[in-house]
């Protein structure tokens, strides 16, 4: 003899009741089988047979005659109220789904690195919403590692990252721009007056950088490894501006995206800090990171997300000095 747990029996009963939610809710609302049947667009005999079958399934009557109509029993009222709440939740979900797939009023869940929130993301969203004012955005920021994980798990539609995840068969992407990386040093540092600095000259310097999982940390580690030395990490942070502030405080040097409008111009004999307390010195050879937009390969994007992706890939990016057209090829969808 087998024994079925009450919870399992409840689940089985709920599954069998689910197709009749609309009928139960309509009967509870109208108090009449015929009107409920008209509301649902089904014949009255069909509605009556379904109610009788539901009563047999539950093991108790759901309705009783009342004059020319019917009235719900206590059991019927309980199920009708629950049906109304369930249908309300389903209607809300259906509306959300409709908005998700409607390119004119959908929602895009967009992930990006903190630093890209300064110019790239606001600029792209502003221009996109000029033509698509009904589209809503949910924004998520974090490390490159966290953003790519959320993308793979389906929590995010699109991500802007740097460097791009080349060679990952699960992800597709399109490069948008190459951004120059420079050495950030305090004004009194021995390298502050240099026109350019080779990576090998950073051996022995105390470096301020981002934590593991961030793209800039990966680039910094790779740069030092290619120069043949192990970096001396003095401080690790989670945001580029914090790293820049630590450099300004004289706590080390850092490889960071350029903010200097003078980069690319002839070297200055009396360098002026690009940001208060920080001098940016170009690296030799020049170092760039590729910023791109990525999505899950082969996965069908909602119309709103696809429209924004296509906008980002086609929009002319005027991000100012320190950027150039991308040199890394895109990956197929």
C-alpha positions, 0 to 999 in steps of 0.5 A: 500500500502506497501513501501519498503526501497531502502536499502531493495530492494538493498539487495534483488537484491544483493541476487538474483544476487549473484549466477551469480557473476562468470558469470558476472565476466567471461563475463567482463574478456573475452568480449565473452559469449562463452568463458565465458561459456567455462571458467565456464564449462557451455553450451553457451546457458545456459550462454546466458539465464542467462545473459538475465534473469539478464538483466530482473532482473536489468531492463537494458541490461548488454551486447550489440553485438559488432562484433563477440563478445559482450561488456558490457553496463555501467550497465554491467561493474558496476556489472562485476567489483563488481563481480570480487571484490566479487569473489576475496574476496571469493577466499581469504576466501576460501584459509583461510578456506583451511589453517584452516582445513589443519593440515599441514598449518593451524592456531591455535589461542592459549590463555594463562596466561601471566606467562605461556608464559615463558616456557610452551607455547614456549616449546610446540610450538617449539616441535610441529613446528619441525614436523609441520613447516607450522602451524601458531599460533596466540597468545592471553594473558590475565586473566583466566576470559578473556581467558575462555570467548574468548574460549566460544565465539569462538575467541580462539581454545585452552587455557592454564589456571590455575586453570582449570575450573572444573565442567563447562559443556561447557568446556573440558580439560586435566591437564598438570602439577601441579605447586607449589605456594609459599609465596614471601616476601622481604629478611628482612621480619619476615617470610623470614627465615622460612622453611615453613609458614602456611596460617593463619600466613598471617593474617594482612599481606599486600598482593600484588596480581593480580586483580579479574579474574586472577586464582592466585587471586582466589587461594589467596582469597580461601587460606585466606578464608580457613584460616579464615580471610579476606585478606588485599590487598595492591596492585593489578596488572595484571601480576605476574612479576609486583607483584613480583617487588612490593614484592621486593620493600617491599610493601607487600607479595604475593602468586606466582608460585615458581621460586626457584631451591632450593625448595624441597631441605633441608631448607637453614639456610641463605636463598638466594633470588630466584629472586633479592629482593624476598625470596620464602618460601614454604607453609604448607601444600604445595599449588599447582595449576593445569595448563591445556589445555581447549577447548569447549566441543563437538565442532569440532576443526580444524585439526591443533588445534586438532593436537596441543591439542593432542601434548600438552596432550601427550608431556612430560613436563620438566618444572623444579623444582616446578612442579609435574605430575597433580593430577586433572583428565581431563574432557571428550570432 
